[in-house]
Each structure stands twice: as C-alpha cells, then as structure tokens.
Amino acid sequence: MKLRFEDHGRLCVVQVDGECVGESAESLRRACVERFTGGAKDVILDVSKTSLIDSAGLEVLLDLTDLATEQRGRCLLAGPEDPLRSILEITRIADRLEVHDAVESAARVLR
C-alpha cells in the first residue's frame, strides 16, 4: 500500500493506494495519528484506489473516526468503489463512517 498526503492547514487528504490489510493498515493508522498530533483536525481518506481491505483495515477506519471525534474533527471516507462500498455496507461499518463519492464532495462538507 502506498500513502500520499496533501496537507491543507487543519485538513489532511490521504490517498490510500493498494491493499489496506494487516501491517499496512497499521501504517495508515500511525500516519494519520501523526497528522492529528501535528495539528490536523479533519482527515479525508481517499480510498478510490484501494483495491482490498481486511478486518484490520476496517478497524483502522473506525479507530480514526473515533480519534478524529476526540480531536473535535472529522474523518471522512471518499471514493470507495463498489467492492469496498459493499464491504462497508455488509459489515454495517458504513453506518459509523461518513462516506462520500469523491474527495471534492467530502471537502465541501467540511467548509
């Protein structure tokens, strides 16, 4: 998995490219925690290029959502393709996440 970051003041956009599984999911958690510690309030996770996610990856999504809330911010998911969207719906995790079709629509919500 490759992570790309775009820092915009209190907003960080994280592009998650590849498989968010096992240890790579933990890398995502650590990277986002660093952003929160560094002053980010809101995080948008761009998962449009995420090809696979496992239970560790789903747990990280939930943990980041909780962490953002504790920081009085938000963690939004953007651009999940149909396979990932189905996983989120089947596991009912979509009920706990803010899911948007694209980064742009997620960013509009934060304005």
VENLINBEL-V71153 format. One record per residue. RES is the residue in one small letter. SS is DSSP state (H for helix, E for strand, - for the rest). OMEGA is omega in whole degrees, -180 to 180 (999 if undefined). Layout:
# VENLINBEL-V71153
res=RES ss=SS omega=OMEGA
res=RES ss=SS omega=OMEGA
This chain:
# VENLINBEL-V71153
res=m ss=- omega=176
res=k ss=E omega=177
res=l ss=E omega=175
res=r ss=E omega=-176
res=f ss=E omega=170
res=e ss=E omega=180
res=d ss=E omega=-180
res=h ss=E omega=-178
res=g ss=- omega=-178
res=r ss=- omega=178
res=l ss=E omega=175
res=c ss=E omega=175
res=v ss=E omega=-179
res=v ss=E omega=176
res=q ss=E omega=-179
res=v ss=E omega=-174
res=d ss=E omega=178
res=g ss=E omega=-176
res=e ss=E omega=177
res=c ss=E omega=-175
res=v ss=- omega=173
res=g ss=H omega=-176
res=e ss=H omega=178
res=s ss=H omega=176
res=a ss=H omega=178
res=e ss=H omega=176
res=s ss=H omega=177
res=l ss=H omega=179
res=r ss=H omega=-177
res=r ss=H omega=-179
res=a ss=H omega=180
res=c ss=H omega=176
res=v ss=H omega=176
res=e ss=H omega=-180
res=r ss=H omega=178
res=f ss=H omega=179
res=t ss=H omega=180
res=g ss=- omega=175
res=g ss=- omega=177
res=a ss=- omega=178
res=k ss=- omega=-177
res=d ss=E omega=178
res=v ss=E omega=171
res=i ss=E omega=177
res=l ss=E omega=179
res=d ss=E omega=-177
res=v ss=- omega=-178
res=s ss=- omega=179
res=k ss=- omega=177
res=t ss=E omega=-174
res=s ss=E omega=-177
res=l ss=E omega=175
res=i ss=E omega=178
res=d ss=- omega=-177
res=s ss=H omega=177
res=a ss=H omega=178
res=g ss=H omega=178
res=l ss=H omega=178
res=e ss=H omega=178
res=v ss=H omega=178
res=l ss=H omega=179
res=l ss=H omega=180
res=d ss=H omega=180
res=l ss=H omega=176
res=t ss=H omega=178
res=d ss=H omega=-180
res=l ss=H omega=179
res=a ss=H omega=179
res=t ss=H omega=177
res=e ss=H omega=180
res=q ss=- omega=-177
res=r ss=- omega=178
res=g ss=- omega=-178
res=r ss=- omega=173
res=c ss=E omega=-177
res=l ss=E omega=178
res=l ss=E omega=-177
res=a ss=E omega=170
res=g ss=- omega=179
res=p ss=- omega=176
res=e ss=- omega=-175
res=d ss=H omega=-180
res=p ss=H omega=179
res=l ss=H omega=178
res=r ss=H omega=178
res=s ss=H omega=178
res=i ss=H omega=179
res=l ss=H omega=-180
res=e ss=H omega=-179
res=i ss=H omega=-179
res=t ss=- omega=-178
res=r ss=- omega=176
res=i ss=H omega=178
res=a ss=H omega=179
res=d ss=H omega=-178
res=r ss=- omega=-178
res=l ss=- omega=171
res=e ss=E omega=-176
res=v ss=E omega=-180
res=h ss=E omega=-178
res=d ss=- omega=-176
res=a ss=- omega=179
res=v ss=H omega=-177
res=e ss=H omega=-180
res=s ss=H omega=176
res=a ss=H omega=-180
res=a ss=H omega=178
res=r ss=H omega=180
res=v ss=H omega=-177
res=l ss=H omega=-178
res=r ss=- omega=999
